[in-house]
C-alpha cells in the first residue's frame, strides 16, 4: 500500500480504510443510493453510512453523473 501511495504522488497518509472512505464518497457523489452503499460497505445500520452524505452539501453542479465524466464538461 505504501509503495502505491508514493507512486501515485499522494503526500498524505493513506491506508486501506482511506480507500474505503474514498470508494463510498465517490459512490454517493455519483448518485448511488445510501442503501446500496450501506450494503457494499457491510454496515448493519444506515446511520454508519450516512457520514458519506457530506458530499451532498456541495455547491450545485458539483456532483456529476458518470455520463458527464465520459462526455466531458
C-alpha positions in Angstrom: 0.0 0.0 0.0 2.8 2.5 0.9 4.5 1.9 -2.4 1.3 2.6 -4.4 0.6 5.7 -2.4 4.2 7.0 -3.1 4.0 6.1 -6.8 0.7 7.9 -7.0 2.3 11.1 -5.6 0.0 11.2 -2.6 1.7 13.1 0.1 -0.9 12.5 2.9 -1.1 9.3 5.0 -3.2 6.6 3.4 -4.5 3.2 4.4 -7.0 0.6 3.2 -9.5 2.4 5.3 -8.8 5.6 3.4 -9.6 3.8 0.1 -12.8 2.5 1.7 -13.9 6.1 2.6 -12.9 7.3 -0.9 -14.9 4.5 -2.5 -18.0 5.3 -0.5 -17.8 9.0 -1.0 -17.4 8.6 -4.8 -20.4 6.2 -4.9 -22.5 8.9 -3.2 -21.2 11.6 -5.5 -22.1 9.5 -8.5 -25.7 9.4 -7.3 -25.9 5.9 -5.9 -28.4 5.5 -3.1 -27.4 5.3 0.5 -28.8 1.7 1.0 -26.6 0.3 -1.9 -23.5 1.9 -0.4 -24.5 0.6 3.0 -24.7 -2.9 1.6 -21.4 -2.6 -0.2 -19.6 -1.5 2.9 -21.3 -4.1 5.1 -22.8 -1.6 7.6 -25.5 -3.0 9.8 -27.0 0.4 10.5 -27.6 3.0 7.8 -26.5 5.7 10.2 -22.9 4.4 9.9 -23.2 5.0 6.1 -24.8 8.5 6.5 -21.4 10.1 7.2 -20.6 9.9 3.5 -23.5 12.2 2.6 -21.4 15.2 3.5 -20.6 15.4 -0.3 -24.3 16.2 -0.9 -23.7 19.6 0.7 -21.5 20.9 -2.1 -22.4 23.7 -4.4 -25.0 22.9 -7.1 -23.5 21.2 -10.1 -20.5 19.8 -8.1 -21.9 16.3 -8.3 -21.6 14.8 -11.7 -23.1 11.7 -13.3 -20.9 9.0 -14.8 -22.2 10.1 -18.2 -20.8 13.6 -17.6 -17.4 12.1 -17.0 -17.5 10.2 -20.2 -19.0 13.0 -22.4 -16.9 15.8 -20.9 -17.8 19.2 -19.4 
